């Protein structure tokens, strides 16, 4: 038995099928690897933020006194009474430029003096958690459902962006998490 030589048409067809299979399978593998990379980066970021936020934020729930801290050198403004800002988290609470309703914090700009305690009294009307996260200054507040008070102390001057790291605004692929005035904003310390 002799194997017949494939025709030029058969070779072209076989090559096209092979190329399609490589493209399809390669794309699937790359998508999986990209997804794993994103998940790994997110986990590392959350871990780093958790470690750094331990020294900059304290959660004070339902008026309980904050835990005692060690005596370290603190600016004179730390002895001032804390400034309190009240705000809410509202799912689908604000219409964006795209005409869709987006999750929102009702206040996204916070001003404070360096070293002064800032109390954020947040009424999270959503069923899930959200966050106020600013890696630059080590702030990572996990905002639980209900009304809670969170304490922030910023130790350097500047205007620092913050955003929600917990996936939200899912109907619009997290658009609100990337736009100030929705689930992102600024902390300005003077």
N, C-alpha and C positions, 0 to 999 in steps of 0.2 A: 504494500500500500504506500502510495506516495501522497504526501500532503500537498495540497494545491497551494500555489502562491496566492496570497490575497491580492485582490485588485486594488488599484489606486483609490477607487471610491471606498472600498472596505477599509483601507488604511486610514483615510481621512475621517470616515465615520467612527472608527475605533478610537482615533486620537481625540475627536470631539467629545465622545462619551467619557474618555479618561480625564480630559481637561475639566469637564463639567463636574465629575465626581471629586476631583482634587479641589476645585473651587468650593464646592458645597461642603465637603468634609473639612477643608481647611478653615472655612469661614466659621463653622460650628466650633471647631477647636479654639480659634482665636476669640470668639465670643465668650466661651467658657473661661478662658484664661483672663480675658479682660474683666469679666465679672468677678472672678476670684481676686484679681488685683484690687478692684474697687472695694470689695468686702474687707480684704486685709488692710488696706489703707484706712478705711473707716474705723476698723477695730483698733488699729494703732493710734489713730487720732483721738478716739474716745478714751483710750487708756492714758495717753499723754495728758489730755485735758483733765481727766479725773485726778491724776497725780498733781498737776499744777494747780488745780482749783482748790485743793485741800487747804492751801495757804491763803486764798483770796476770797472765798465765799463760805458763808455759813447759812444753813437753813434754819430759820426760826419758825416753828409751826404753831399757829393758834396762840400767839402771844407768849410762848414759853421763853424763858431767858436763854440767851445763847450760851454755849459751853465756854468755860474759862479758857483763856489763851495764855501762852507763856509771855513773860515780860520781856519784850524786845524794844529796841529803839523805835518809837513811833512819832510821826510828826504831831505838832501841837493841835492840828485840826482833828485828830482822833478823839480828843476830849470833848469836842462839840457834840451836842445831841444829834442823833442820826437824822438825816433828811429822809422823808418818806414820800414815795411816789406810788399812787394806786393806779392799777391798770387791769385789763381783762384780756384773756385769750378767747377769741370768738371764731368758731369754725364757720367758714363761708361768710365772714362778717364784712367784707369790703369788695366792691366791684373793681376789677383791674382794667387797664387800658384795652384788654382783649374782650371785655364785656362779660367775663366769667367772674363768679364769686370766689374769693380766695380767703383762706384762713388768715387771721390777723391778730396782732397785739394792738390794743387801742392806743398805746403810747409806745413809740419806738426810739425816742431820743431821750437820753438820760444825762443830766449834768450834775457833777459833783466836784468837790474840792479834793485834791490829792490827800489821801490819808483819812478823809472823813467817811464815816459809815453811811452807806446809802441803803435804806430799807425799801425793797420792792414788794409792795402788797399786791399779789397777783391773784385774781379770780379766774382760774382756768375753767371756763364753761364747757370745754371739750371733754370727751370721755377718755382721751389718751393724754400721755405726757408730751410736753414740748420742752424746748431749752432756750436759754440765752447763753450763747457760747462765743467767747472772744479769746482765741488762742494767744493773741499778742499780749494780753494782760492776765492770762491764766484764769479767766472767769468761765465757769461751766455750771450753770444753774439748771437742774432738772426740775421743770415746773410740773408739779403733780396736779391732777384734777382737784377742783375745790379751791378754797381760799387759803392761801399760805403766805407767809412773809419770808423773804430771802434777803440776806445781808451781803452787800458787796463793799469792798474797800479797794480802791484803785491806788496803786503806789507810785505812779508816774504820770506826768502831764502829757496830754495829747488827746487826739480824737481817734477812737478805736471802734472799728466795725464789729458788730455781733450778728449772729444768725442762729436759726434753729437747726440743730444737727439731727433731730429725730424726724424721720420721714413724715411729712404732712402735706396737705394741699395736693393729695394724690390724684384728684380728677384732672389736674393741670400739670402733672409731672413735677410737682414741687416748686412751681414758679414762685410762690410767695416766699420760699426759703431763700431766694436769691435777690429779693428786691426790698430795699429799705422802705419802711412805711407799712409793711405787711408782717412777715415773720423774720425780719431783719431790721437793723438800725444802727445807731451809734451811741457810744458812751463817751462823753467829753469830760475830761478831768483837768481842772485849772489849779 
